[in-house]
Amino acid sequence: MTEQPATSHPQPLFRLPLPLLLALAWLIPGLGHFLLGRRLRASVFFVVIAIAFVVGLVLQGELILPTAGDPLSYLAAIASIGNGTLFFVAKSLGLGQGVVTSASFEYGNTFLLTAGMMNLLLLLDVHDIVQGHKEW
Amino acid sequence: MVDHLSLMTLHALLVAIYFSFLWKHGRRERWFYFWKVFGALMVGAVALGWLMYFFPRP
């Protein structure tokens, strides 16, 4: 990886405590990067995650919640809830119930879980940027 | 639009864009990485599909 000149590093819009920054980054995909001054990346992340989430809902996927006696559902729930506000808004609107009999059910799940995991991975990236492990 | 290949392509497209912006810096590096990830996902899925041909359905 090529080193970038120090002058090209984006400057944060606000100096926020790391936990608050991570919480905001989780709630709105890309917001963490936006607050750190990475506007292009923030926009791309938001669009990509939002598209994946909406496609998942359209394909009648399920926003999975933990189910007692089903250990895998806990992992899936982490990925689902990783979508942040998108998850809560969809749940409050009654979306993401999942239609098991639909041919696209598993495809929908894949998109929803992928969107959530991509958003969670952004939290690690925000953490790395704030800690100085990643300069851009 | 709800066939397996289209959805797989859309998924690969989104994932490739995401990782090219997450892990690479600079337009050239990102383009290169995008095609690498996208190609790997598409070719890998098709190759895996052909490989599964040898395993009969139960």
N, CA and C atoms of all chains as a GROMACS GRO file, in nm:
protein
  582
    1MET      N    1   0.084  -0.119   0.000
    1MET     CA    2   0.000   0.000   0.000
    1MET      C    3   0.088   0.125   0.000
    2THR      N    4   0.051   0.220  -0.085
    2THR     CA    5   0.134   0.340  -0.095
    2THR      C    6   0.102   0.437   0.018
    3GLU      N    7   0.204   0.503   0.066
    3GLU     CA    8   0.185   0.602   0.171
    3GLU      C    9   0.131   0.731   0.111
    4GLN      N   10   0.035   0.790   0.175
    4GLN     CA   11  -0.020   0.916   0.128
    4GLN      C   12   0.044   1.032   0.203
    5PRO      N   13   0.059   1.146   0.138
    5PRO     CA   14   0.115   1.260   0.208
    5PRO      C   15   0.025   1.303   0.322
    6ALA      N   16   0.088   1.354   0.428
    6ALA     CA   17   0.013   1.388   0.549
    6ALA      C   18  -0.094   1.493   0.522
    7THR      N   19  -0.073   1.577   0.423
    7THR     CA   20  -0.169   1.685   0.398
    7THR      C   21  -0.299   1.634   0.338
    8SER      N   22  -0.300   1.509   0.286
    8SER     CA   23  -0.421   1.457   0.222
    8SER      C   24  -0.516   1.393   0.322
    9HIS      N   25  -0.480   1.385   0.448
    9HIS     CA   26  -0.568   1.322   0.547
    9HIS      C   27  -0.689   1.410   0.574
   10PRO      N   28  -0.808   1.352   0.562
   10PRO     CA   29  -0.928   1.432   0.592
   10PRO      C   30  -0.934   1.468   0.739
   11GLN      N   31  -0.990   1.583   0.766
   11GLN     CA   32  -1.002   1.628   0.905
   11GLN      C   33  -1.144   1.598   0.956
   12PRO      N   34  -1.155   1.554   1.082
   12PRO     CA   35  -1.287   1.525   1.138
   12PRO      C   36  -1.374   1.650   1.146
   13LEU      N   37  -1.504   1.633   1.125
   13LEU     CA   38  -1.594   1.747   1.136
   13LEU      C   39  -1.613   1.786   1.282
   14PHE      N   40  -1.623   1.685   1.368
   14PHE     CA   41  -1.640   1.708   1.512
   14PHE      C   42  -1.546   1.616   1.588
   15ARG      N   43  -1.505   1.660   1.704
   15ARG     CA   44  -1.426   1.573   1.793
   15ARG      C   45  -1.523   1.508   1.891
   16LEU      N   46  -1.559   1.386   1.863
   16LEU     CA   47  -1.654   1.316   1.950
   16LEU      C   48  -1.583   1.205   2.024
   17PRO      N   49  -1.632   1.170   2.144
   17PRO     CA   50  -1.575   1.054   2.214
   17PRO      C   51  -1.597   0.927   2.131
   18LEU      N   52  -1.501   0.836   2.138
   18LEU     CA   53  -1.506   0.716   2.055
   18LEU      C   54  -1.636   0.636   2.072
   19PRO      N   55  -1.682   0.611   2.198
   19PRO     CA   56  -1.807   0.533   2.212
   19PRO      C   57  -1.926   0.599   2.143
   20LEU      N   58  -1.935   0.732   2.154
   20LEU     CA   59  -2.045   0.803   2.089
   20LEU      C   60  -2.032   0.794   1.937
   21LEU      N   61  -1.910   0.807   1.888
   21LEU     CA   62  -1.886   0.798   1.744
   21LEU      C   63  -1.925   0.660   1.692
   22LEU      N   64  -1.889   0.556   1.768
   22LEU     CA   65  -1.922   0.419   1.727
   22LEU      C   66  -2.073   0.396   1.730
   23ALA      N   67  -2.138   0.454   1.831
   23ALA     CA   68  -2.284   0.439   1.840
   23ALA      C   69  -2.352   0.505   1.720
   24LEU      N   70  -2.305   0.625   1.685
   24LEU     CA   71  -2.363   0.695   1.569
   24LEU      C   72  -2.334   0.620   1.440
   25ALA      N   73  -2.212   0.565   1.432
   25ALA     CA   74  -2.173   0.489   1.312
   25ALA      C   75  -2.260   0.365   1.298
   26TRP      N   76  -2.297   0.306   1.410
   26TRP     CA   77  -2.384   0.188   1.405
   26TRP      C   78  -2.526   0.227   1.365
   27LEU      N   79  -2.574   0.338   1.420
   27LEU     CA   80  -2.713   0.377   1.394
   27LEU      C   81  -2.736   0.413   1.248
   28ILE      N   82  -2.647   0.492   1.191
   28ILE     CA   83  -2.661   0.532   1.050
   28ILE      C   84  -2.537   0.485   0.974
   29PRO      N   85  -2.554   0.391   0.882
   29PRO     CA   86  -2.438   0.343   0.806
   29PRO      C   87  -2.362   0.457   0.738
   30GLY      N   88  -2.234   0.463   0.763
   30GLY     CA   89  -2.151   0.567   0.700
   30GLY      C   90  -2.138   0.694   0.780
   31LEU      N   91  -2.220   0.711   0.884
   31LEU     CA   92  -2.216   0.837   0.960
   31LEU      C   93  -2.082   0.853   1.032
   32GLY      N   94  -2.028   0.744   1.080
   32GLY     CA   95  -1.898   0.751   1.148
   32GLY      C   96  -1.790   0.806   1.056
   33HIS      N   97  -1.787   0.757   0.934
   33HIS     CA   98  -1.688   0.805   0.837
   33HIS      C   99  -1.717   0.950   0.798
   34PHE      N  100  -1.844   0.984   0.790
   34PHE     CA  101  -1.880   1.122   0.756
   34PHE      C  102  -1.830   1.218   0.864
   35LEU      N  103  -1.851   1.181   0.989
   35LEU     CA  104  -1.807   1.268   1.099
   35LEU      C  105  -1.654   1.276   1.107
   36LEU      N  106  -1.588   1.176   1.052
   36LEU     CA  107  -1.441   1.179   1.050
   36LEU      C  108  -1.388   1.248   0.924
   37GLY      N  109  -1.479   1.303   0.846
   37GLY     CA  110  -1.438   1.379   0.728
   37GLY      C  111  -1.420   1.296   0.602
   38ARG      N  112  -1.456   1.168   0.609
   38ARG     CA  113  -1.445   1.082   0.490
   38ARG      C  114  -1.579   1.081   0.417
   39ARG      N  115  -1.611   1.188   0.350
   39ARG     CA  116  -1.745   1.204   0.294
   39ARG      C  117  -1.775   1.110   0.179
   40LEU      N  118  -1.680   1.094   0.089
   40LEU     CA  119  -1.704   1.005  -0.026
   40LEU      C  120  -1.727   0.862   0.022
   41ARG      N  121  -1.639   0.816   0.108
   41ARG     CA  122  -1.652   0.680   0.157
   41ARG      C  123  -1.782   0.664   0.235
   42ALA      N  124  -1.818   0.765   0.315
   42ALA     CA  125  -1.942   0.760   0.392
   42ALA      C  126  -2.062   0.744   0.300
   43SER      N  127  -2.063   0.822   0.192
   43SER     CA  128  -2.175   0.817   0.098
   43SER      C  129  -2.185   0.680   0.033
   44VAL      N  130  -2.070   0.628  -0.009
   44VAL     CA  131  -2.069   0.497  -0.076
   44VAL      C  132  -2.118   0.390   0.022
   45PHE      N  133  -2.068   0.393   0.144
   45PHE     CA  134  -2.108   0.291   0.242
   45PHE      C  135  -2.258   0.298   0.270
   46PHE      N  136  -2.309   0.420   0.284
   46PHE     CA  137  -2.452   0.434   0.312
   46PHE      C  138  -2.535   0.378   0.197
   47VAL      N  139  -2.500   0.416   0.076
   47VAL     CA  140  -2.577   0.372  -0.041
   47VAL      C  141  -2.572   0.219  -0.055
   48VAL      N  142  -2.452   0.163  -0.043
   48VAL     CA  143  -2.436   0.018  -0.060
   48VAL      C  144  -2.516  -0.058   0.046
   49ILE      N  145  -2.504  -0.016   0.171
   49ILE     CA  146  -2.573  -0.088   0.279
   49ILE      C  147  -2.724  -0.068   0.269
   50ALA      N  148  -2.767   0.053   0.235
   50ALA     CA  149  -2.910   0.078   0.221
   50ALA      C  150  -2.969  -0.005   0.107
   51ILE      N  151  -2.898  -0.012  -0.005
   51ILE     CA  152  -2.948  -0.092  -0.118
   51ILE      C  153  -2.959  -0.240  -0.077
   52ALA      N  154  -2.853  -0.290  -0.013
   52ALA     CA  155  -2.855  -0.431   0.028
   52ALA      C  156  -2.971  -0.457   0.124
   53PHE      N  157  -2.994  -0.364   0.214
   53PHE     CA  158  -3.102  -0.380   0.313
   53PHE      C  159  -3.240  -0.380   0.245
   54VAL      N  160  -3.261  -0.282   0.158
   54VAL     CA  161  -3.391  -0.271   0.092
   54VAL      C  162  -3.416  -0.392   0.001
   55VAL      N  163  -3.314  -0.434  -0.071
   55VAL     CA  164  -3.328  -0.552  -0.157
   55VAL      C  165  -3.365  -0.674  -0.071
   56GLY      N  166  -3.300  -0.685   0.044
   56GLY     CA  167  -3.330  -0.795   0.136
   56GLY      C  168  -3.475  -0.795   0.180
   57LEU      N  169  -3.528  -0.677   0.208
   57LEU     CA  170  -3.669  -0.667   0.249
   57LEU      C  171  -3.762  -0.700   0.132
   58VAL      N  172  -3.728  -0.648   0.013
   58VAL     CA  173  -3.811  -0.673  -0.106
   58VAL      C  174  -3.816  -0.823  -0.137
   59LEU      N  175  -3.705  -0.890  -0.112
   59LEU     CA  176  -3.698  -1.034  -0.139
   59LEU      C  177  -3.760  -1.117  -0.026
   60GLN      N  178  -3.829  -1.048   0.065
   60GLN     CA  179  -3.903  -1.112   0.174
   60GLN      C  180  -3.814  -1.189   0.271
   61GLY      N  181  -3.696  -1.130   0.294
   61GLY     CA  182  -3.607  -1.187   0.394
   61GLY      C  183  -3.655  -1.153   0.535
   62GLU      N  184  -3.590  -1.213   0.632
   62GLU     CA  185  -3.631  -1.196   0.771
   62GLU      C  186  -3.526  -1.120   0.851
   63LEU      N  187  -3.571  -1.022   0.928
   63LEU     CA  188  -3.482  -0.956   1.023
   63LEU      C  189  -3.483  -1.042   1.150
   64ILE      N  190  -3.382  -1.123   1.162
   64ILE     CA  191  -3.382  -1.230   1.261
   64ILE      C  192  -3.357  -1.177   1.401
   65LEU      N  193  -3.434  -1.228   1.496
   65LEU     CA  194  -3.415  -1.198   1.637
   65LEU      C  195  -3.373  -1.326   1.709
   66PRO      N  196  -3.308  -1.314   1.824
   66PRO     CA  197  -3.263  -1.435   1.894
   66PRO      C  198  -3.380  -1.527   1.931
   67THR      N  199  -3.358  -1.654   1.911
   67THR     CA  200  -3.459  -1.753   1.948
   67THR      C  201  -3.398  -1.850   2.048
   68ALA      N  202  -3.468  -1.872   2.159
   68ALA     CA  203  -3.416  -1.962   2.262
   68ALA      C  204  -3.398  -2.103   2.205
   69GLY      N  205  -3.284  -2.164   2.234
   69GLY     CA  206  -3.258  -2.300   2.187
   69GLY      C  207  -3.203  -2.307   2.046
   70ASP      N  208  -3.181  -2.192   1.986
   70ASP     CA  209  -3.126  -2.189   1.850
   70ASP      C  210  -3.002  -2.098   1.850
   71PRO      N  211  -2.886  -2.157   1.881
   71PRO     CA  212  -2.764  -2.076   1.895
   71PRO      C  213  -2.730  -1.994   1.771
   72LEU      N  214  -2.756  -2.049   1.653
   72LEU     CA  215  -2.723  -1.977   1.531
   72LEU      C  216  -2.806  -1.849   1.514
   73SER      N  217  -2.926  -1.850   1.576
   73SER     CA  218  -3.010  -1.732   1.563
   73SER      C  219  -2.947  -1.612   1.635
   74TYR      N  220  -2.863  -1.640   1.736
   74TYR     CA  221  -2.796  -1.530   1.807
   74TYR      C  222  -2.696  -1.461   1.715
   75LEU      N  223  -2.624  -1.541   1.640
   75LEU     CA  224  -2.528  -1.483   1.545
   75LEU      C  225  -2.602  -1.404   1.437
   76ALA      N  226  -2.709  -1.463   1.387
   76ALA     CA  227  -2.787  -1.395   1.283
   76ALA      C  228  -2.849  -1.267   1.338
   77ALA      N  229  -2.890  -1.270   1.465
   77ALA     CA  230  -2.950  -1.151   1.525
   77ALA      C  231  -2.848  -1.038   1.535
   78ILE      N  232  -2.724  -1.075   1.568
   78ILE     CA  233  -2.619  -0.972   1.576
   78ILE      C  234  -2.604  -0.904   1.440
   79ALA      N  235  -2.603  -0.984   1.335
   79ALA     CA  236  -2.590  -0.927   1.200
   79ALA      C  237  -2.712  -0.844   1.164
   80SER      N  238  -2.831  -0.892   1.200
   80SER     CA  239  -2.954  -0.817   1.169
   80SER      C  240  -2.956  -0.683   1.240
   81ILE      N  241  -2.931  -0.687   1.371
   81ILE     CA  242  -2.935  -0.564   1.450
   81ILE      C  243  -2.819  -0.471   1.412
   82GLY      N  244  -2.718  -0.529   1.351
   82GLY     CA  245  -2.605  -0.449   1.302
   82GLY      C  246  -2.646  -0.346   1.200
   83ASN      N  247  -2.766  -0.360   1.144
   83ASN     CA  248  -2.815  -0.261   1.047
   83ASN      C  249  -2.852  -0.128   1.113
   84GLY      N  250  -2.856  -0.125   1.245
   84GLY     CA  251  -2.882   0.000   1.317
   84GLY      C  252  -3.023   0.051   1.297
   85THR      N  253  -3.034   0.178   1.262
   85THR     CA  254  -3.165   0.242   1.248
   85THR      C  255  -3.251   0.174   1.142
   86LEU      N  256  -3.186   0.128   1.036
   86LEU     CA  257  -3.261   0.059   0.930
   86LEU      C  258  -3.339  -0.058   0.989
   87PHE      N  259  -3.276  -0.131   1.079
   87PHE     CA  260  -3.340  -0.246   1.144
   87PHE      C  261  -3.462  -0.201   1.225
   88PHE      N  262  -3.443  -0.098   1.307
   88PHE     CA  263  -3.552  -0.055   1.396
   88PHE      C  264  -3.668   0.006   1.318
   89VAL      N  265  -3.635   0.082   1.214
   89VAL     CA  266  -3.741   0.142   1.132
   89VAL      C  267  -3.821   0.032   1.061
   90ALA      N  268  -3.749  -0.064   1.003
   90ALA     CA  269  -3.818  -0.173   0.932
   90ALA      C  270  -3.905  -0.253   1.029
   91LYS      N  271  -3.852  -0.281   1.147
   91LYS     CA  272  -3.929  -0.357   1.245
   91LYS      C  273  -4.053  -0.280   1.288
   92SER      N  274  -4.036  -0.149   1.310
   92SER     CA  275  -4.150  -0.069   1.355
   92SER      C  276  -4.258  -0.059   1.247
   93LEU      N  277  -4.217  -0.074   1.120
   93LEU     CA  278  -4.314  -0.070   1.010
   93LEU      C  279  -4.370  -0.209   0.979
   94GLY      N  280  -4.326  -0.306   1.057
   94GLY     CA  281  -4.376  -0.442   1.035
   94GLY      C  282  -4.310  -0.514   0.918
   95LEU      N  283  -4.198  -0.460   0.872
   95LEU     CA  284  -4.128  -0.523   0.761
   95LEU      C  285  -4.027  -0.626   0.813
   96GLY      N  286  -3.975  -0.705   0.723
   96GLY     CA  287  -3.871  -0.801   0.762
   96GLY      C  288  -3.922  -0.918   0.844
   97GLN      N  289  -4.050  -0.951   0.826
   97GLN     CA  290  -4.106  -1.065   0.899
   97GLN      C  291  -4.055  -1.196   0.840
   98GLY      N  292  -4.025  -1.193   0.711
   98GLY     CA  293  -3.975  -1.312   0.646
   98GLY      C  294  -4.088  -1.404   0.602
   99VAL      N  295  -4.087  -1.439   0.474
   99VAL     CA  296  -4.188  -1.532   0.422
   99VAL      C  297  -4.113  -1.659   0.382
  100VAL      N  298  -4.118  -1.758   0.471
  100VAL     CA  299  -4.038  -1.878   0.451
  100VAL      C  300  -4.075  -1.951   0.322
  101THR      N  301  -4.200  -1.940   0.284
  101THR     CA  302  -4.245  -2.012   0.164
  101THR      C  303  -4.205  -1.941   0.034
  102SER      N  304  -4.158  -1.818   0.047
  102SER     CA  305  -4.118  -1.744  -0.073
  102SER      C  306  -3.989  -1.802  -0.132
  103ALA      N  307  -3.982  -1.804  -0.264
  103ALA     CA  308  -3.863  -1.858  -0.331
  103ALA      C  309  -3.741  -1.770  -0.304
  104SER      N  310  -3.765  -1.643  -0.273
  104SER     CA  311  -3.653  -1.551  -0.254
  104SER      C  312  -3.617  -1.531  -0.106
  105PHE      N  313  -3.680  -1.609  -0.018
  105PHE     CA  314  -3.658  -1.591   0.127
  105PHE      C  315  -3.511  -1.596   0.166
  106GLU      N  316  -3.440  -1.700   0.123
  106GLU     CA  317  -3.300  -1.715   0.161
  106GLU      C  318  -3.212  -1.607   0.098
  107TYR      N  319  -3.247  -1.568  -0.023
  107TYR     CA  320  -3.174  -1.459  -0.088
  107TYR      C  321  -3.190  -1.331  -0.006
  108GLY      N  322  -3.315  -1.306   0.036
  108GLY     CA  323  -3.342  -1.188   0.117
  108GLY      C  324  -3.263  -1.189   0.246
  109ASN      N  325  -3.260  -1.304   0.312
  109ASN     CA  326  -3.181  -1.317   0.435
  109ASN      C  327  -3.034  -1.284   0.410
  110THR      N  328  -2.983  -1.335   0.299
  110THR     CA  329  -2.842  -1.312   0.265
  110THR      C  330  -2.813  -1.163   0.252
  111PHE      N  331  -2.901  -1.092   0.182
  111PHE     CA  332  -2.880  -0.948   0.165
  111PHE      C  333  -2.891  -0.875   0.299
  112LEU      N  334  -2.990  -0.911   0.381
  112LEU     CA  335  -3.009  -0.843   0.510
  112LEU      C  336  -2.891  -0.867   0.604
  113LEU      N  337  -2.846  -0.990   0.610
  113LEU     CA  338  -2.733  -1.023   0.698
  113LEU      C  339  -2.604  -0.960   0.648
  114THR      N  340  -2.587  -0.960   0.517
  114THR     CA  341  -2.467  -0.897   0.460
  114THR      C  342  -2.465  -0.748   0.491
  115ALA      N  343  -2.580  -0.683   0.477
  115ALA     CA  344  -2.588  -0.539   0.506
  115ALA      C  345  -2.548  -0.512   0.651
  116GLY      N  346  -2.601  -0.593   0.743
  116GLY     CA  347  -2.570  -0.574   0.884
  116GLY      C  348  -2.423  -0.596   0.915
  117MET      N  349  -2.366  -0.699   0.854
  117MET     CA  350  -2.224  -0.727   0.881
  117MET      C  351  -2.133  -0.622   0.819
  118MET      N  352  -2.174  -0.570   0.704
  118MET     CA  353  -2.095  -0.463   0.644
  118MET      C  354  -2.096  -0.340   0.735
  119ASN      N  355  -2.213  -0.312   0.794
  119ASN     CA  356  -2.220  -0.196   0.884
  119ASN      C  357  -2.137  -0.219   1.009
  120LEU      N  358  -2.140  -0.340   1.062
  120LEU     CA  359  -2.059  -0.368   1.181
  120LEU      C  360  -1.909  -0.357   1.150
  121LEU      N  361  -1.872  -0.398   1.031
  121LEU     CA  362  -1.731  -0.388   0.993
  121LEU      C  363  -1.686  -0.243   0.983
  122LEU      N  364  -1.782  -0.156   0.949
  122LEU     CA  365  -1.749  -0.013   0.944
  122LEU      C  366  -1.712   0.041   1.082
  123LEU      N  367  -1.773  -0.017   1.185
  123LEU     CA  368  -1.740   0.027   1.322
  123LEU      C  369  -1.592   0.001   1.351
  124LEU      N  370  -1.544  -0.115   1.309
  124LEU     CA  371  -1.402  -0.146   1.329
  124LEU      C  372  -1.314  -0.049   1.252
  125ASP      N  373  -1.359  -0.013   1.133
  125ASP     CA  374  -1.281   0.080   1.051
  125ASP      C  375  -1.278   0.217   1.117
  126VAL      N  376  -1.393   0.261   1.168
  126VAL     CA  377  -1.398   0.390   1.240
  126VAL      C  378  -1.305   0.386   1.360
  127HIS      N  379  -1.309   0.276   1.432
  127HIS     CA  380  -1.221   0.259   1.548
  127HIS      C  381  -1.075   0.270   1.507
  128ASP      N  382  -1.039   0.203   1.398
  128ASP     CA  383  -0.899   0.206   1.351
  128ASP      C  384  -0.857   0.347   1.311
  129ILE      N  385  -0.947   0.419   1.245
  129ILE     CA  386  -0.914   0.556   1.203
  129ILE      C  387  -0.891   0.645   1.325
  130VAL      N  388  -0.981   0.635   1.423
  130VAL     CA  389  -0.970   0.718   1.543
  130VAL      C  390  -0.843   0.684   1.621
  131GLN      N  391  -0.810   0.556   1.625
  131GLN     CA  392  -0.691   0.514   1.701
  131GLN      C  393  -0.562   0.540   1.624
  132GLY      N  394  -0.575   0.584   1.500
  132GLY     CA  395  -0.456   0.617   1.421
  132GLY      C  396  -0.393   0.498   1.351
  133HIS      N  397  -0.464   0.384   1.350
  133HIS     CA  398  -0.411   0.267   1.280
  133HIS      C  399  -0.431   0.277   1.129
  134LYS      N  400  -0.519   0.365   1.089
  134LYS     CA  401  -0.548   0.383   0.947
  134LYS      C  402  -0.553   0.534   0.922
  135GLU      N  403  -0.477   0.580   0.826
  135GLU     CA  404  -0.464   0.724   0.808
  135GLU      C  405  -0.568   0.784   0.715
  136TRP      N  406  -0.620   0.703   0.622
  136TRP     CA  407  -0.717   0.757   0.528
  136TRP      C  408  -0.851   0.698   0.564
  137MET      N  409  -3.579  -1.059  -1.269
  137MET     CA  410  -3.472  -1.001  -1.185
  137MET      C  411  -3.452  -1.084  -1.059
  138VAL      N  412  -3.541  -1.178  -1.034
  138VAL     CA  413  -3.530  -1.255  -0.911
  138VAL      C  414  -3.470  -1.392  -0.938
  139ASP      N  415  -3.392  -1.402  -1.045
  139ASP     CA  416  -3.324  -1.530  -1.069
  139ASP      C  417  -3.191  -1.530  -0.995
  140HIS      N  418  -3.139  -1.649  -0.978
  140HIS     CA  419  -3.020  -1.666  -0.895
  140HIS      C  420  -2.901  -1.584  -0.947
  141LEU      N  421  -2.878  -1.588  -1.079
  141LEU     CA  422  -2.760  -1.521  -1.136
  141LEU      C  423  -2.768  -1.369  -1.116
  142SER      N  424  -2.885  -1.311  -1.138
  142SER     CA  425  -2.899  -1.166  -1.121
  142SER      C  426  -2.876  -1.124  -0.977
  143LEU      N  427  -2.936  -1.198  -0.884
  143LEU     CA  428  -2.918  -1.163  -0.743
  143LEU      C  429  -2.774  -1.184  -0.698
  144MET      N  430  -2.713  -1.289  -0.749
  144MET     CA  431  -2.573  -1.315  -0.716
  144MET      C  432  -2.484  -1.203  -0.769
  145THR      N  433  -2.516  -1.157  -0.890
  145THR     CA  434  -2.438  -1.049  -0.950
  145THR      C  435  -2.455  -0.920  -0.870
  146LEU      N  436  -2.578  -0.891  -0.831
  146LEU     CA  437  -2.604  -0.770  -0.751
  146LEU      C  438  -2.530  -0.778  -0.617
  147HIS      N  439  -2.536  -0.893  -0.555
  147HIS     CA  440  -2.469  -0.913  -0.427
  147HIS      C  441  -2.317  -0.894  -0.442
  148ALA      N  442  -2.262  -0.956  -0.547
  148ALA     CA  443  -2.118  -0.944  -0.571
  148ALA      C  444  -2.079  -0.800  -0.600
  149LEU      N  445  -2.165  -0.731  -0.672
  149LEU     CA  446  -2.140  -0.590  -0.706
  149LEU      C  447  -2.134  -0.505  -0.579
  150LEU      N  448  -2.233  -0.521  -0.493
  150LEU     CA  449  -2.238  -0.441  -0.369
  150LEU      C  450  -2.119  -0.472  -0.279
  151VAL      N  451  -2.089  -0.600  -0.264
  151VAL     CA  452  -1.978  -0.640  -0.177
  151VAL      C  453  -1.844  -0.589  -0.233
  152ALA      N  454  -1.829  -0.597  -0.365
  152ALA     CA  455  -1.703  -0.552  -0.426
  152ALA      C  456  -1.685  -0.401  -0.411
  153ILE      N  457  -1.793  -0.326  -0.430
  153ILE     CA  458  -1.785  -0.180  -0.412
  153ILE      C  459  -1.748  -0.149  -0.267
  154TYR      N  460  -1.818  -0.216  -0.177
  154TYR     CA  461  -1.796  -0.193  -0.033
  154TYR      C  462  -1.650  -0.216   0.006
  155PHE      N  463  -1.597  -0.331  -0.032
  155PHE     CA  464  -1.460  -0.363   0.011
  155PHE      C  465  -1.355  -0.281  -0.063
  156SER      N  466  -1.385  -0.242  -0.186
  156SER     CA  467  -1.286  -0.160  -0.256
  156SER      C  468  -1.274  -0.022  -0.190
  157PHE      N  469  -1.384   0.028  -0.135
  157PHE     CA  470  -1.378   0.156  -0.066
  157PHE      C  471  -1.331   0.140   0.079
  158LEU      N  472  -1.353   0.024   0.136
  158LEU     CA  473  -1.311   0.002   0.275
  158LEU      C  474  -1.161  -0.019   0.286
  159TRP      N  475  -1.106  -0.094   0.192
  159TRP     CA  476  -0.968  -0.138   0.208
  159TRP      C  477  -0.868  -0.070   0.115
  160LYS      N  478  -0.917   0.000   0.014
  160LYS     CA  479  -0.824   0.061  -0.081
  160LYS      C  480  -0.841   0.211  -0.088
  161HIS      N  481  -0.732   0.277  -0.120
  161HIS     CA  482  -0.730   0.422  -0.126
  161HIS      C  483  -0.681   0.463  -0.264
  162GLY      N  484  -0.751   0.554  -0.326
  162GLY     CA  485  -0.710   0.598  -0.459
  162GLY      C  486  -0.790   0.528  -0.566
  163ARG      N  487  -0.823   0.604  -0.670
  163ARG     CA  488  -0.913   0.552  -0.774
  163ARG      C  489  -0.859   0.426  -0.840
  164ARG      N  490  -0.734   0.426  -0.878
  164ARG     CA  491  -0.676   0.315  -0.952
  164ARG      C  492  -0.676   0.186  -0.868
  165GLU      N  493  -0.632   0.200  -0.744
  165GLU     CA  494  -0.629   0.084  -0.654
  165GLU      C  495  -0.768   0.029  -0.631
  166ARG      N  496  -0.863   0.121  -0.614
  166ARG     CA  497  -1.000   0.077  -0.590
  166ARG      C  498  -1.057   0.004  -0.709
  167TRP      N  499  -1.036   0.055  -0.831
  167TRP     CA  500  -1.088  -0.011  -0.951
  167TRP      C  501  -1.030  -0.152  -0.962
  168PHE      N  502  -0.901  -0.159  -0.944
  168PHE     CA  503  -0.834  -0.288  -0.955
  168PHE      C  504  -0.890  -0.387  -0.853
  169TYR      N  505  -0.905  -0.343  -0.730
  169TYR     CA  506  -0.955  -0.429  -0.624
  169TYR      C  507  -1.102  -0.466  -0.646
  170PHE      N  508  -1.178  -0.369  -0.698
  170PHE     CA  509  -1.320  -0.395  -0.726
  170PHE      C  510  -1.334  -0.512  -0.824
  171TRP      N  511  -1.261  -0.504  -0.935
  171TRP     CA  512  -1.271  -0.610  -1.036
  171TRP      C  513  -1.218  -0.743  -0.983
  172LYS      N  514  -1.120  -0.736  -0.898
  172LYS     CA  515  -1.063  -0.857  -0.839
  172LYS      C  516  -1.167  -0.928  -0.750
  173VAL      N  517  -1.230  -0.851  -0.663
  173VAL     CA  518  -1.330  -0.910  -0.572
  173VAL      C  519  -1.453  -0.955  -0.650
  174PHE      N  520  -1.500  -0.867  -0.739
  174PHE     CA  521  -1.619  -0.900  -0.818
  174PHE      C  522  -1.595  -1.026  -0.901
  175GLY      N  523  -1.482  -1.031  -0.967
  175GLY     CA  524  -1.448  -1.148  -1.048
  175GLY      C  525  -1.435  -1.274  -0.964
  176ALA      N  526  -1.371  -1.261  -0.849
  176ALA     CA  527  -1.352  -1.377  -0.763
  176ALA      C  528  -1.487  -1.432  -0.716
  177LEU      N  529  -1.578  -1.342  -0.680
  177LEU     CA  530  -1.709  -1.386  -0.632
  177LEU      C  531  -1.789  -1.453  -0.744
  178MET      N  532  -1.786  -1.393  -0.862
  178MET     CA  533  -1.865  -1.449  -0.973
  178MET      C  534  -1.807  -1.581  -1.023
  179VAL      N  535  -1.679  -1.577  -1.053
  179VAL     CA  536  -1.614  -1.699  -1.105
  179VAL      C  537  -1.616  -1.809  -0.999
  180GLY      N  538  -1.591  -1.770  -0.874
  180GLY     CA  539  -1.591  -1.868  -0.764
  180GLY      C  540  -1.728  -1.934  -0.749
  181ALA      N  541  -1.833  -1.854  -0.758
  181ALA     CA  542  -1.968  -1.909  -0.743
  181ALA      C  543  -2.002  -2.004  -0.857
  182VAL      N  544  -1.967  -1.964  -0.980
  182VAL     CA  545  -1.995  -2.050  -1.095
  182VAL      C  546  -1.913  -2.179  -1.085
  183ALA      N  547  -1.787  -2.166  -1.046
  183ALA     CA  548  -1.701  -2.284  -1.032
  183ALA      C  549  -1.755  -2.378  -0.925
  184LEU      N  550  -1.799  -2.320  -0.814
  184LEU     CA  551  -1.856  -2.402  -0.707
  184LEU      C  552  -1.983  -2.471  -0.754
  185GLY      N  553  -2.062  -2.397  -0.832
  185GLY     CA  554  -2.184  -2.455  -0.888
  185GLY      C  555  -2.156  -2.576  -0.975
  186TRP      N  556  -2.054  -2.566  -1.060
  186TRP     CA  557  -2.016  -2.677  -1.146
  186TRP      C  558  -1.961  -2.795  -1.064
  187LEU      N  559  -1.888  -2.760  -0.961
  187LEU     CA  560  -1.831  -2.864  -0.876
  187LEU      C  561  -1.942  -2.945  -0.807
  188MET      N  562  -2.049  -2.875  -0.770
  188MET     CA  563  -2.160  -2.942  -0.701
  188MET      C  564  -2.237  -3.035  -0.794
  189TYR      N  565  -2.214  -3.021  -0.924
  189TYR     CA  566  -2.280  -3.108  -1.021
  189TYR      C  567  -2.244  -3.254  -0.994
  190PHE      N  568  -2.125  -3.278  -0.941
  190PHE     CA  569  -2.079  -3.415  -0.920
  190PHE      C  570  -2.138  -3.477  -0.793
  191PHE      N  571  -2.204  -3.394  -0.713
  191PHE     CA  572  -2.265  -3.447  -0.591
  191PHE      C  573  -2.416  -3.463  -0.617
  192PRO      N  574  -2.463  -3.586  -0.624
  192PRO     CA  575  -2.605  -3.608  -0.655
  192PRO      C  576  -2.696  -3.557  -0.545
  193ARG      N  577  -2.816  -3.517  -0.585
  193ARG     CA  578  -2.916  -3.474  -0.486
  193ARG      C  579  -2.963  -3.594  -0.405
  194PRO      N  580  -2.992  -3.573  -0.277
  194PRO     CA  581  -3.038  -3.686  -0.195
  194PRO      C  582  -3.180  -3.730  -0.238
   0.00000   0.00000   0.00000
